[in-house]
Amino acid sequence: MKTRDELIDELIDLAFAEDIGDGDATTLCSIPADEMGRSRLIVKEEGILAGVEMARRVFEKFDPELKMTTYIEDGAHVKPGDIAFIVEGKVQSLLQTERLMLNIMQRMSGIATVTARYQKELEGLHTRVLDTRKTTPGMRLMEKDAVKIGGGCNHRIGLFDMILLKDNHVDFAGGITAAIDGAKRWCKENNKDLKIEIEVRNLDELREALAAGGVDRIMFDNFTPELTREAVKIVDHQVETESSGGITIDTLRAYGECGVDYISVGALTHSVKSLDMSFKAF
């Protein structure tokens, strides 16, 4: 399996190939190859900054001679007019890396900003907000990094690092007990040490999951806050608990107050507005 760094490098290569192709015609026709300059990253909207280290990787991969001076690090609260960093070097390189760097930073900062807003709603509770696999194809690692930068937690990265038995798995497998037994058996036969989570749709399925044993977390799918509170009491700290399904920032606190350990929110990554910023010569 490819490493995290290999996957990110491949994404950057693909993004450059997609954008530049066989050459940036505009830059090549208007800027001499030896022209030197500098640009600065200007924040234009209040939020949480994320993607500074990814920006550094973009610059270094395209042109190792570019020099980046950082003034604001990932995770900082920023406001309009803040200068996150300055990059000096060949103008052709500055222009050709600008859009990819901005695309990454704006999206990551938007995700971090929204995540921080959600987690703040849970202030004073032990409940943590989780991301999901509802990410932009190819950008999952960056987007999940942004969730952590914003103060949230990552759920599984993909289908390989945790077992999550959702409703379709349960139905195809023949029920809660059959699905859990199959997961435990598969892990043993394949020498896999993976956490097992199962999604339940009602209290009967919850009780069956607890009776089957061997799971690390139970997800309450589309439960009301009242039903969630009852489910948490039934679990009584035997396993981790997670709420999921249609939970918004307006209803988040009500679920957290039920005592669940985690609340997963797809909107952290699938419905995010990018944070406004620009990369300008000076």
N, C-alpha and C positions, 0 to 999 in steps of 0.2 A: 504494500500500500504506500502511496506517495506521502511524503511528509507535508506538514503544514506549509513550510517555506517553499517547497517545490510547487504546491498548488497555487500559492500567492504569486510566485514568479511566473507561472504559466498564465495566470489571469492577466498580469501586467503585460506580458508578451503579446497575448491575444488582443488586448485592448489597444496597444500600439499598432499592431498589424491592421486592426479594424479602422483606426483613425488616420494613420499616416500612409498606409499602403506602400507604394513605391516612392513616396516622397511628398513632403508638405510643399506643394507648388507655390502657395502664397508666400511662405517664409523664404523659400529658396530663391524666389525671383526678386525679393525686396530687401533682404538682409545679407550683407557680406558674411562669408564663413568665419572670418576672424573678428567680427564685431563683438565687443564685450559689453555687458550691462548688468542690471540688477532689478529684481521685482520683489514686491512685498505682498504678503497675504493679508488682506484687509477684511475684518469681520464687519458685516453690515446688518446683523440681526442678533438680538440677545439669545443666548442659549448656552449649551455645553459643547466645548470644542472637542472634536474627536477626529483622528486620522492623521495627526502630525507625523507619527512614526511611519505610517503607510506612505505619506507624501515623501518622506526622506528616501524610502525604498524606490519610489518611482523615479526621483531625481538621480539617485545613484545608479540605478539600472540603465537608464538612458544615457547618462553622461557622468561618469565618476568624478569628473573635474568640477562639477557644479558644487558650490560651497553654500551650505544652508546654515543660517544662524537662527536659532529658535529662541523666542521670547516668552511664549505661552505654551505650556505642555498639555497633553491630552487630559481631559477631565476637568479643566478649568472652566469656571463660569465666565463667559465673555459678553461684551456689549458692543454696539456699533462704534466703529472707529478704532477698535483694538487691532494691533499689528501682531499676528501670531508668529511670523518668521519672515526672514529676508533670504533670497537666494541670489547668488552672484555667479556669473560665468558667461558662456557663449549665448548671445541673444537667440540664435537659432534653437538652441536647446531649451531655453526658457519658454519660447513660444510653442515648441512642439510638445512640451510636457504639461503645459498650462491646463488644458481641458481635462485630461485624465486625472491629474492631481485634484482639480476642483470637483470633478464628478465624485471622486472617492470621499474627499473631505466634507463636501456639502451633505452627502447622504449619511455618512457616518455621524456627523454632528447633529443632523436631524434626528437620527435614531437615539443618540445619547441624550438629546434634549427631551424627547418624549419619554424615554425610560426614566429619567430623573424625575419628571413630573408624576409619572405613575408611582414610583417608589416613595415619593414624598407624601402621596395620599395614604400610604401605609405607615407613616411616621408613628413611632411609639408601639408598634406591633412587631411580632417576630416574623410575620409573613413577608416573603420575598417575591418580587415579580420575576417571571420567567419568560424567555422568548420561545419561539417555536421553529419548525422547519419551513415556515411560510416566508421564505427569503428570496432575494433576487438570484436566479441561477448564476453560479460562478462567484458571487460575492458573499456567500454565506459566512465564511470565516471573518471577513471584515465587518459584516453587519453584526455578527455575534460579539466581536470585540467591542463594537460600539455600545452594545447593550451593557457589557461589563463596565465600560468607561462611564456610562450613565448611572451606574449603581445597581443595575439588575443582575440577574444570574442567568447562566446558560442552561437550557435543557440539553438533551443530547445534541451532538453536532450533526449526526446523520443516522442512517439506519444500521450502522455498524458498531456503535459504542454503547448502546443501551437497548434493551428489549422493551417496547411499548405496545402492549396488546390492546388495540383499539376495538371499537364495536365490530368492525368488519372481520377482524381477526377472530374475535370471540365467536361470531356467528358462523364463520366458515369452519372453525375448529370444532364446533359442536357444543359450545357453552363455556362458561367461566372456568370451571374445574378442568375441563379438557385442555383449554388454552394454556392455563398455568402449568399443568402437568407436562404438556408438550414443551414449554419453554424450559422448565427445569431439566427435563430429559435431554433436550438438545444441547444445553450448556454443558452437562456432564459428559455426553458423548463426544463433544467437540473441544473439551477442555477450555471452555470459555468462562471467564469470571465477569459476567455482565450483570448489572442491576436489572431487575425485572419490575416493570410498572404495568398495571392493568387499569383500564377504563371501565367504570361501572355506571349504569344508567338508572339504577334505583337501589333502594336499601336491601332488597332481596339479593341482588347481585353482589352488593357490598359484603353482606354476611357470608355468602358463598366464597368470595375471594379470601376473606379472613380464615374461613374454615379450611380452605385448600392449603393455605400457608405458602411460604417461600417467596412472597413478593416483597419488594423493598418500598414500593409507593403505590398508593391507590388514587386514581384520578376520578373526581366526581364530575361527570359530564352533564352540563346543562341543569344542574341542581339549582333550586331557589336558595336564597340565604337561609331560610328557615329549615329546609331539608339538609343543607350543608351543616348547620349547627348540630342537627341530630346525628348526621353521619360522623362528624368529628367525635362526638361522645361515644358512638359505637366503636370507633377505631381505638380510642383511648390510648393514643401514643404507641400502639403496637407496630405501626409502620408510618412512613411519611405520608402526608396527604396533599392533594393538589386540586384546586378548582379550575375548571376550564369551560369554555363555551359561551360566547356572547357577552362576556364581562367587559364593561366599559369603564372609563375613568370615573364616571358618575356612580357606578355600582361597586367599584373595587373595594372601597373601605368596608362596606357592609359584609362582603365575603371575608375580608381579612379579620374582621371582628368575630367571625365564627370560629377562628382558631386554626385555620388551615396553614400548613407550612409554606405552600407555594400557590401562586395564581399565575397561570400561563395566559399570555395575551399576544395573539397573532398580530395585532395592530402595531406592535412595537417595530415591526419590520415590513409589513405589507401595505401599510397605509400612512406612510410618513412623508411629511413635507421637508424637503432639503433646507438646511440653514443657509441663508444668503451670505455669500462672501465673494471677493474678487481678488485677482492676482494682477497687480498693476506695476508698470515700470515707473521708476522715480529717479 
